Amino acid sequence: MKTDIFAITPPFTQLNTPYPATAYIKGFLNTKNISSAQADLGIEVILELFSKKGLQDLFNHTAQNQSVIQDDNSKRIFALQDEYLKTIDAVIAFLQGKNPTLALQICSDDFLPQASRFSQLEELDWAFGAMGTQDKAKHLATLYLEDISDYIVACVDDNFGFSRYAERLGRSANSFDELYGALIQAPTYIDQILISVLKVKIESIQPKLFLISVPFPGNLYSAFRCAQWVKENYPEIKISMGGGFPNTELRSLSDERVFEFFDYITLDDGELPIELLYRNITQPVPVEAHFYKRTFLLENDKVVYRNDALRSDYKQADVGTPDYTGLLLDKYISVIEIVNPMHRMWSDGRWNKLTMAHGCYWGKCTFCDISLDYIKVYEPVAAKLIVDRIEDLYEKTGQNGFHFVDEAAPPALMREVALEIIRRKLAVTWWTNIRFEKSFTQDLCLLLKASGCIAVSGGLEVASDRLLKLIDKGVTVEQVAKVTRNFTEAGIMVHAYLMYGYPTQTVQETVDSLEMVRQLFEVGILQSGFWHQFAMTAHSPVGMYPEKFGVVKETEAIGTFANNDINYTDKTGIDHNKFSFGLKKSLFNFMHGICFDYELQDWFDFKIPRTKIPSDFIERALNDDNNFNTKPTAKVVWIGGKASVEYFTKSKKGNTWEMASLTFHDKKETFTVQTSKKEGEWLSSILNKISIANEKVYTFQEVKADYENELENFELFWYAKPINTLRTYGLLVL
């Protein structure tokens, strides 16, 4: 099966769903009639390792040198190896969704062998009451796999991890020396499994061009191992690296040893560079006539950096629909690491990944890589094209779950996508990353929910208005609270990215930020979060202009290999590292709905100041919700069903009125509103006009004008009981 291009994601990323880069590239290559194949070597290596044969080989390997089995936990797992061999294939099938009845067995207390990971179960007994049998079994099976992972790390390969491999070698690797040193050593146990899988692929596919996507530091070592093996065994195959890691880390690469492994490294969007590389390989012409800006290659034993754009990038409308053909979609493993319905989204379920817009429409946050194309170049995709891609992927993969992996999905585009999904009567489930914009009103959140949106994630960052302004985030804590309330009340879960250690951040601000987060969880408008410590990157405003932010670079020297994370000194002199454990432990408990009554001091083993945030700050912010007049340009949409109208006469004290009764059938219940006959006739008519089924969308001003063509006192009617009732059942002002 000879194929022109073979694209891989090296180990490891996610267990539950493929990283989408190769699917994006394959979708683009389809539009150019260039044959391609793809593989996620991460999931394939995991499936080889976590199988009856794989575990038997693993235990045999450690049995040959039992001195590596040193700690009590590893000794216990080795002693229970027959139990692991008996259960592993059934557990993997269960986590792949193929063996649901095994849940009852797993939830019994004597099916799975238990090592150290199961010690945390006593702490989480309270959580299982809210979990179904399937979810509880998934969580227990996850602990079981993590026990085996601990055994691998302790006895075979300390670089192993389910979502990363040898990540330490890729993090802040200013020099290539350590990674190069590891690569000239004999392949590790995991490497041997990887190479055995890769060998079969290369022999079958026989590509002209081998593409390796490296999204994260935890994929870097394996990427080089794959390239190394292909170079040694198939020197005629050209090899190119692309993806998030080189895009951010390798822009100033000068170590020529990298090109002992790779022929090319492409930066930024991959579509055009890969097309040109392919054309150059298959139809040789002078490189100058065909090569693309910001791409490295080895020429005359020197690294050459081409900086002139000879052709512009492809527009997002022209890059095609991601194509997952060749990926083992039915073999991914859904796990539940944390008993939290929002947090599990990253590890549980198979998600087709799409993008609403390239880049970030805000593009100002000072900690972000806003100087790079993947953030800087903002280009939205038309809503109808996005939904076309949803339908295409749904049909081809059989999966109706979608994760939009935008830097920040634009609210107006989300609205149009939601309208189009509902208009086409599609049953999909989706989630995305956002900014906590005030544009996310109650009605917009209700619309998003109606279209299938179940969750959003967004950056709250430091939860301090002074620092949010310094970050140029464009939001306040109060605004974030109102937006998360709107999402939560609509039934959409919210995850917040949280940050500590931002330049000039004081200890008091860190404590106050934690108090804000505590209150957001306590009032129930935040379901999940994650703290990360600020890192200064070379392509962010803080990294480019550190003097403006009160920090000093430790050195101006640029590394010969990776160059992104910058070591710096904060003029405050505060050691932010010491807050890490307390912040994360408190958050873990808040996510599980407990410990809100703890003093903040209880989370830290060193003295911290008392918070200056009033204990009801968030509650008061939510109550202080100004109701502004509706904008004339606001869109008015009815997402409910058609009304059944009846007319009747009402009498009182000798007076009679012609009345209308409009009955609606909601998914949950039937309800009725009553108006005068003329108002009822108009209301029935306008609901048909503003129905979501129609292409034309009416503005509030047009609705008002339509009313005033026949009746008077629009405001009195619009803010009266009949309309207020309809507003709770799908009459939305967007």
VOGUFI-765068 format. One record per residue (C-alpha): residue in three letters; x, y, z negated. Coordinates in steps of 0.2 Angstrom, whole numbers, plus 2048, in hexadecimal, padded with zeros to 3 digits. Example, Ala and Ser with C-alpha at 12.3 -4.5 7.8 and 13.67 -1.06 7.14 Angstrom:
! VOGUFI-765068
ALA83E7EA7D9/SER8447FB7DC/
END
This chain:
! VOGUFI-765068
MET800800800/LYS80C80D806/THR80781F800/ASP80F82F804/ILE80E8377F2/PHE80E82E7E1/ALA8098397D2/ILE80B8347C0/THR80983A7AE/PRO8168327A4/PRO81382C792/PHE80B832788/THR7FC83E787/GLN7EA839782/LEU7E382777F/ASN7D182C784/THR7D2835794/PRO7DF8387A2/TYR7E98497A2/PRO7E28517B2/ALA7F18587BB/THR7F38497C7/ALA7E18487CA/TYR7E185B7CF/ILE7F08587DB/LYS7E88497E3/GLY7D88537E5/PHE7E28607EE/LEU7EC8547F9/ASN7DB84C7FF/THR7D785D807/LYS7E885C810/ASN7E584A815/ILE7F584580C/SER7F4833805/SER7F88327F2/ALA7F78277E4/GLN7F782B7D1/ALA7FA8227C0/ASP7F98277AE/LEU80881C7A8/GLY804821796/ILE7F4817795/GLU7FB80979F/VAL80A807793/ILE7FE808784/LEU7F37FA78B/GLU8037EF78F/LEU8097F277D/PHE7F97F1774/SER7F37E077A/LYS7F57CE774/LYS8047CB77F/GLY80C7DD77B/LEU80A7DA768/GLN8117C876A/ASP8207CF773/LEU8227DD766/PHE8227D2757/ASN82E7C6760/HIS8397D4763/THR83A7DA751/ALA83B7C774B/GLN84C7C6754/ASN8527D4749/GLN8487D3739/SER8547E0730/VAL84A7EE739/ILE83B7E972F/GLN83F7F271F/ASP8307FB718/ASP8227F270F/ASN8157F871B/SER81F7F172A/LYS8227E0720/ARG80F7DF71D/ILE80B7E2730/PHE8187D5735/ALA8117C9729/LEU7FF7CC730/GLN8057CA742/ASP7F97BC746/GLU7EA7C7741/TYR7F07D574C/LEU7F27C875B/LYS7E17C1758/THR7D87D2757/ILE7E17DE763/ASP7D97DA774/ALA7C87DB76C/VAL7CB7EB763/ILE7D27F3773/ALA7C37ED77D/PHE7B87F5770/LEU7C1806771/GLN7BF805784/GLY7AC804781/LYS7AB7F2788/ASN7A77E8778/PRO79B7F376D/THR7957E4763/LEU7A67E275B/ALA7A27F2750/LEU7997E7744/GLN7A87DC742/ILE7B47EB740/CYS7A97F3733/SER7AA7E3728/ASP7B87E371C/ASP7C17D4722/PHE7C37D5735/LEU7D17E1738/PRO7E27DF72F/GLN7E57EE724/ALA7F67F7721/SER7FA80971A/ARG7EE813725/PHE7DF80B71D/SER7E481270C/GLN7DC823711/LEU7CB81A713/GLU7C781C700/GLU7C882F703/LEU7BC82E712/ASP7AF82370B/TRP7A3831709/ALA7A583571C/PHE79F824722/GLY78E82771C/ALA78C83472A/MET794829737/GLY78B81B742/THR79280A742/GLN79A80D753/ASP7A381C74D/LYS7A981473D/ALA7B0806746/LYS7B9811752/HIS7C181A743/LEU7C680973B/ALA7CD80374C/THR7D781374E/LEU7DF81073D/TYR7E37FF742/LEU7EC805752/GLU7F5812747/ASP7FB80473C/ILE8037FC74B/SER80A80C751/ASP81280E740/TYR81A7FD742/ILE821802753/VAL82881274C/ALA83080A73D/CYS8377FA745/VAL8397FD758/ASP83980F75E/ASP83781E753/ASN833829762/PHE823820765/GLY81282A763/PHE80182776B/SER800838773/ARG81383C775/TYR823833777/ALA83583A771/GLU82C84B76F/ARG83B851765/LEU847850774/GLY83B85B77E/ARG838868770/SER843878771/ALA85086F77B/ASN85A87D780/SER868871785/PHE866862790/ASP873859786/GLU86984F779/LEU85C849786/TYR86A845793/GLY87383B785/ALA863831782/LEU86082E794/ILE871826797/GLN86E819788/ALA86680978C/PRO85380A78E/THR84980877E/TYR83C7FB77B/ILE82E807781/ASP83880C790/GLN8397FA795/ILE8267F9795/LEU82580979F/ILE8328047AC/SER8297F37AE/VAL8187FC7B2/LEU8218097BD/LYS82A7FC7C7/VAL81A7F47CC/LYS8138047D2/ILE82180A7DC/GLU8237F97E4/SER8117F97E9/ILE80F80C7EE/GLN82080F7F6/PRO81E8227F6/LYS82882F7FF/LEU82683C7F1/PHE8258377DF/LEU81C8457D4/ILE81E8457C1/SER8138507B7/VAL81A8567A6/PRO80D85F79D/PHE81585E78B/PRO82685C783/GLY81F84A77E/ASN81F845790/LEU83184C795/TYR83C83D790/SER831830798/ALA83083B7A8/PHE84383B7A9/ARG8438287A6/CYS8378257B4/ALA8418317C0/GLN8518287BB/TRP84B8177BF/VAL84481C7D0/LYS8548257D4/GLU85E8167D0/ASN85380A7D9/TYR84B8147E7/PRO8578227EB/GLU84E8267FB/ILE83E82C7F1/LYS83E83E7EE/ILE8398437DC/SER8318537D6/MET82C8597C4/GLY81E8657C1/GLY8128697B3/GLY8108737A3/PHE82186F79C/PRO82C8757AB/ASN8208837AE/THR82388B79D/GLU834883798/LEU83F8817A7/ARG83E8927B0/SER8508967AC/LEU8578847AF/SER8698847B3/ASP86F8737AE/GLU87386A7BE/ARG8728597B6/VAL85F85A7B6/PHE8618577C9/GLU8698467C6/PHE8578417C2/PHE84C84D7CD/ASP84D8547DE/TYR8418627DB/ILE83886B7CC/THR8298757D1/LEU8228837C7/ASP81188B7C5/ASP8028847CF/GLY8088747D8/GLU7FD8737E7/LEU80787D7F3/PRO8188787ED/ILE8148657EF/GLU80C868800/LEU81C870806/LEU8278647FE/TYR81D856806/ARG81E85F817/ASN831862815/ILE83484F811/THR82984881F/GLN82C85682C/PRO83D85D829/VAL83F86F82C/PRO84B87C825/VAL84787E812/GLU846891814/ALA83888F820/HIS82D885815/PHE832886803/TYR82888F7F5/LYS82C89C7E8/ARG8328977D7/THR8378867DC/PHE84887E7D7/LEU8528727E2/LEU86386B7E3/GLU86C8717F2/ASN87F8707F5/ASP88186A7E3/LYS87A87A7DC/VAL86987E7D5/VAL86188B7E0/TYR8528967DA/ARG84789C7E8/ASN83E8AC7E4/ASP8358B17F4/ALA8238AC7F7/LEU8218A6809/ARG80F8A1807/SER8028A67FA/ASP7FB8997EE/TYR7EB8907F3/LYS7DA8987EC/GLN7D188E7DF/ALA7C388B7EB/ASP7CF8827F7/VAL7D88767EB/GLY7CB8687EC/THR7C285E7DE/PRO7CD8547D2/ASP7CE8427D8/TYR7D08357CA/THR7D28267D6/GLY7DF81A7D0/LEU7DE81F7BE/LEU7D88117B3/LEU7C881B7AD/ASP7C080C7A5/LYS7CF80779B/TYR7D2817791/ILE7D081577E/SER7C5820773/VAL7CB822762/ILE7C582C753/GLU7D4833749/ILE7CA83F73E/VAL7B883D738/ASN7B384E73F/PRO7A684F74E/MET7AF85D756/HIS7C1858753/ARG7BE84775B/MET7BB84F76C/TRP7CD84E770/SER7CF83C76D/ASP7BD83476F/GLY7B5832780/ARG7BA833792/TRP7B9845799/ASN7BB84A7AB/LYS7C585A7AB/LEU7C18697B5/THR7C587C7B5/MET7B988B7B7/ALA7C78977BA/HIS7DA8987BD/GLY7E38A27B0/CYS7DB8AD7A2/TYR7CF8BB7A5/TRP7D58C4795/GLY7E88C1797/LYS7EE8CD789/CYS7F18C277A/THR8038C6774/PHE8088B476F/CYS8028AD780/ASP80C8AA790/ILE8038B8799/SER8128BB7A4/LEU8108AA7AC/ASP8058A67BB/TYR7FA8997B2/ILE7F48A77A6/LYS7F78B77B0/VAL7EF8B27C1/TYR7DC8B27BD/GLU7D18AA7CA/PRO7C08A47C6/VAL7B78967D0/ALA7A68997D7/ALA7988917CB/LYS7908877DA/LEU7A18807DE/ILE7A587B7CC/VAL7948727CB/ASP79786A7DC/ARG7A78637D5/ILE79E85D7C5/GLU7928537D0/ASP7A084D7DB/LEU7AA8467CC/TYR79A8407C3/GLU7968357D3/LYS7A882F7D5/THR7AD82B7C3/GLY79C8277BC/GLN7A08327AD/ASN7958417A9/GLY7A184979C/PHE7AB8587A1/HIS7B8862798/PHE7BC8737A0/VAL7CE87579C/ASP7CF88879F/GLU7DA894795/ALA7CA89D791/ALA7BA89A79B/PRO7B18AA7A0/PRO7A08AD797/ALA7988B37A7/LEU79E8A47B1/MET7998987A4/ARG7888A07A5/GLU78789D7B8/VAL78D88C7B6/ALA7808887A9/LEU77288F7B4/GLU7788847C3/ILE7798747B8/ILE7688777B2/ARG76187C7C3/ARG76886B7CB/LYS7608617BC/LEU7718597B8/ALA7748507A8/VAL7868547A3/THR78F857793/TRP79D864793/TRP7A886E788/THR7B687B78A/ASN7C2888783/ILE7BC89A781/ARG7BF8AB779/PHE7B38B076B/GLU7AC8BD776/LYS79C8C7770/SER7958C2781/PHE7918B1779/THR7808B7773/GLN7738AB76B/ASP76A8AA77C/LEU77A8A6786/CYS77E899779/LEU76D89177B/LEU76F89178E/LEU78088878D/LYS77987B781/ALA76A87878D/SER77787579B/GLY780867791/CYS78D872788/ILE791869777/ALA7A1872771/VAL7AC880773/SER7BE88476C/GLY7C689576B/GLY7D389F762/LEU7CF8A7752/GLU7E28A774F/VAL7E68B173F/ALA7D58B6738/SER7DB8C7734/ASP7D58D773D/ARG7E68E073C/LEU7EF8D1744/LEU7E28CD750/LYS7E48DF756/LEU7F78DD757/ILE7F48CD761/ASP7E98D776C/LYS7DC8C976B/GLY7CD8D476E/VAL7C28CD760/THR7C08D074D/VAL7BC8C3740/GLU7AA8CA73E/GLN7A78C7751/VAL7AE8B6751/ALA7A38B2742/LYS7938B874C/VAL7998AE75C/THR79C89E753/ARG78B8A074A/ASN7838A275B/PHE78B892762/THR787888752/GLU77588D751/ALA773888763/GLY77A87775F/ILE78C879766/MET79B87475C/VAL7A9880759/HIS7BC87D757/ALA7C788B752/TYR7DA88C756/LEU7E2894747/MET7F389C745/TYR7FF8A1737/GLY8108A9737/TYR80C8B6744/PRO81A8C4744/THR8178D0735/GLN80A8C572D/THR80B8C771B/VAL8078BA70D/GLN7F78C3709/GLU7F18C271B/THR7F48AF71B/VAL7EA8AD70B/ASP7DC8B8712/SER7DC8AF722/LEU7DA89F719/GLU7CB8A670F/MET7C38AC71F/VAL7C589A726/ARG7BE893716/GLN7AE89E717/LEU7AB89A72A/PHE7AB888726/GLU7A188A716/VAL79389371F/GLY79388572C/ILE79788F73C/LEU7A888773F/GLN7A9874741/SER7BC871744/GLY7CD87A745/PHE7DF878746/TRP7ED88373E/HIS7FD885748/GLN80C88F744/PHE81089E74F/ALA81E89A75C/MET8268A8766/THR8278A3778/ALA8328AB785/HIS8248B0791/SER8188B8784/PRO8198CB780/VAL8208C776E/GLY82E8BD777/MET8318CA784/TYR8308D9778/PRO8348D3767/GLU8388E4760/LYS8268E9762/PHE8218DC756/GLY82D8DD748/VAL8388CD74D/VAL8498CB752/LYS84F8BD75E/GLU85D8B3757/THR8668B3767/GLU8648BA779/ALA86D8AB780/ILE8628A178D/GLY86388E78C/THR86988479B/PHE85A878799/ALA84A87D791/ASN84688F78C/ASN836893785/ASP835892772/ILE8408A076A/ASN8488A0759/TYR8458B0750/THR8468B9740/ASP8368C2739/LYS83B8D2730/THR82F8CE722/GLY83A8C071D/ILE82B8B4719/ASP82D8A271A/HIS81D89D723/ASN82288B723/LYS81D888711/PHE80B88C715/SER80987E721/PHE804870716/GLY7F787A70C/LEU7EF88271B/LYS7ED871724/LYS7E7867714/SER7DA874710/LEU7D4874722/PHE7D3861722/ASN7C7862713/PHE7BD87171A/MET7BA86772A/HIS7B3859720/GLY7A7865717/ILE7AF864706/CYS7BA86E6FA/PHE7B387F6FD/ASP7B28836EB/TYR7C58806E9/GLU7D088F6E5/LEU7DB8936F3/GLN7EA8926E7/ASP7E587F6E5/TRP7EC87C6F7/PHE7FD8826F3/ASP80B87C6E8/PHE81288E6E6/LYS80A89E6E0/ILE8008A86ED/PRO7F68B86EB/ARG7E38B86E8/THR7D98BC6F8/LYS7D38CD6FB/ILE7C58C7706/PRO7B48C86FD/SER7AC8B76FB/ASP79D8BC705/PHE7A68C5713/ILE7A18B9721/GLU78F8B771A/ARG78D8CA71A/ALA7948CB72C/LEU7878BF732/ASN7798C972A/ASP77F8D9731/ASP77A8D5743/ASN7748E474C/ASN7668E1759/PHE76B8EC768/ASN75E8F0775/THR75E8E4784/LYS7698EA792/PRO75E8EE7A2/THR76B8E37AC/ALA7698D47A0/LYS7638C57A9/VAL7538BD7A4/VAL7508AA7A6/TRP74389E7A1/ILE74A88C79F/GLY73A885798/GLY72C87C7A2/LYS71D8827AB/ALA70F8897A1/SER6FD8817A1/VAL6F18917A0/GLU6E0891799/TYR6D58A0798/PHE6C78A378A/THR6BD8B1782/LYS6C08B7771/SER6B38C0767/LYS6B38CA757/LYS6A78D6750/GLY69D8D7760/ASN6AD8DA76B/THR6B38CE777/TRP6C58CC77F/GLU6CA8C178E/MET6D98B7787/ALA6E68AB78E/SER6EE89C786/LEU6FE89578D/THR703884788/PHE71587E78A/HIS71D86C788/ASP72E86D781/LYS73985E780/LYS73585D76D/GLU72486476B/THR71586D773/PHE71187F76F/THR70588C774/VAL70689F776/GLN6F68AB777/THR6F58BB780/SER6E88C6788/LYS6E28BF799/LYS6EC8CC7A3/GLU6FC8CA799/GLY6FA8B779A/GLU6F88B87AD/TRP7088C37AE/LEU7118B87A2/SER70D8A87AC/SER7128B17BC/ILE7238B87B5/LEU7288A77AD/ASN72689F7BE/LYS7318AD7C6/ILE73F8AD7B9/SER73F89A7B8/ILE7508937B9/ALA74B8887C8/ASN74B8987D2/GLU75B89F7DB/LYS7578B17D7/VAL75A8B77C6/TYR7508C57BF/THR7578D37B4/PHE74F8DA7A5/GLN74B8EA7AF/GLU7438E07BD/VAL7388D67B0/LYS7338E77A8/ALA72F8EF7B9/ASP7258DF7BE/TYR71A8E17AE/GLU7188F47B0/ASN7118F17C1/GLU7018E97B9/LEU7028EE7A7/GLU7078FA79A/ASN7128FB78A/PHE71F8EE78F/GLU72A8F0780/LEU71B8EC774/PHE7178DC77E/TRP7298D7780/TYR72D8D876D/ALA71C8D0767/LYS7198BE761/PRO7158B6772/ILE7268BB779/ASN72F8B7769/THR7288A6769/LEU72E8A377B/ARG73F8AA776/THR74189B76A/TYR73C88E778/GLY747894787/LEU7438A678C/LEU7558AC78D/VAL75C8BE78F/LEU76E8BC795/
END
